[in-house]
Amino acid sequence: MVTPCSALPDHALADLLGSWGLGIVWLPADVAIPGSYWGEPEAGLVGAQLYLRPDTPVHSALHEACHWICMDDARRAGLHTDAGGTDTEENAVCYLQCLLAEQLRGYSRAQVFADMDAWGYSFILGSAAAWFAGDVDDARRWLLASRLIDDCDRVQLNPWSAASSSATNAALARG
């Protein structure tokens, strides 16, 4: 069993993700999720909207949001369901979702590791925690080169966005 979005405090995801310009659309439990790559109840991405239901796994919401964060505006313009990207970018998305889990009210890095393992993410080292501890060099390099994290793994605002500012980055660093 994985942690559903309904277990989070109200507005926790919006508070964390709003700085990137990604809107969150909450759907009733019995409504199909637009843009869900893996099917319901997994999160969906269409344009600048992240679609969620109460039963959507938190790790799925973070994962799809991190795809959005890792894209430039040109890729975002045509986004519908499949975020695309390289294998290295996919690793970067997974790494970033683990960093953001620590900043999400009502959630944690340990919980995202457990949820990723329960959902079936597969890592050569056997678990999400083992991967995060020992096989993330490519993901970190990608995020550093994209200026999405700093040398201390502090998440930075989207460098492609005009909304990026040092004040907002400082707020994110404080968690």
Secondary structure, 3 states (H helix, E strand, C coil): CCCEHHHCCCCHHHHHHHHHCCEEEECCCCCCCCCECCCCCCCEEECCEEEECCCCEHHHHHHHHHHHHHCCHHHHHCCECCCCCCHHHHHHHHHHHHHHHCCCCCCCHHHHHHHHHHHCCCCCCCCHHHHHHHCCHHHHHHHHHCCCECCCCCECCCCCCCCCCHHHHHHHHHC
